[in-house]
Amino acid sequence: MKTETAASDHHADHAAAIAERDLQRQERFEDELIMHLERDQFVAETSRPVPRVALSKVATAALWGLRVFVVIVSVMVIYTFIDQLH
């Protein structure tokens, strides 16, 4: 039983490594194509809008929490800076 599990894990790892290698090869090919574009072609290609991703409620809540944290810390830093000026 352990041998079958180990063999299937090895097969899954091998398949994941092949998929990663293919992805890296595709990214290199795309990077090489981008390198040969004219400036206006490059700008046109990279300025296409990306559609919004549908996030889970947990991810949305986490991002809102992060926004609130950043605002609070920013206010604290500004207050400390102004307080130290006096």
N, C-alpha and C positions, 0 to 999 in steps of 0.2 A: 504494500500500500504506500509506504514512504517512497519507494522507488518511482512509482507512477506520479506522485505529487512532485517529486524533485524533477522528473523528466518534463512534466507539464510546465513547471516554473522556469526551467531552462529554455524550453521552447518559447514561452511567453517573453522572456528576457531577450532571446535572440530575435524574435519578431519585432519587439520594440526597438532594438538596436538598428535593425534594417530600416524600419520606418523613420527613425531619427536621421539616419544617414541619407535616405532619399529626400527628406525635408531639407537637410543642410545643402544637398546638391542642388535642389530647386531654388533655394534662397541665393546661393552663389550665382546661379544662372541669371536670376532676376537682377541681382546686384550688378553683374557684368553688363546686362542690357541697359540698366539705368546709367551706368558710367558713360555710355556712348550717346546719350541724348543731348540735344541742344538745350541751352538754358531755358528757352520758352517751353520746350517739350517737357523738360524736367518739372518746371513750375506747374504746368497744366496737369501732369500726371500726379504730382504730390499734393495738389490743392483740391482734389476731389473729396467731397464730404463723405464721411464714414457714417453709416447708419447707427442709431443708438442701440445699445445692447439692453435687452430686457434683463434686469437684475432681480434677484430674489428679494423678499421683504427684509431679510436679515442683512443682506449686502447694502440695501438702500438705507436702512437704519444705521448701519455702521458708517456709511459715508456722511450721513447727516450729523452723526455724533462727532466725526472727525472735523467737519466744518465748524460746529459749535466750539469744539476744543481749540481750533486755530483762532477763532474770533476772540475767545476768552484770553488765550495766551497773548495775542496781539495787544489787547487792551492792557493787560498787565505790563507788558514790555513798554508800551507808550507811557503809561502812568509812571513807571519806574524811571524812565528817561526824563520825563518832565519834572518829576520830584527831585532828581539829582541835579537839575539845572539851578535850582534855588538854593 
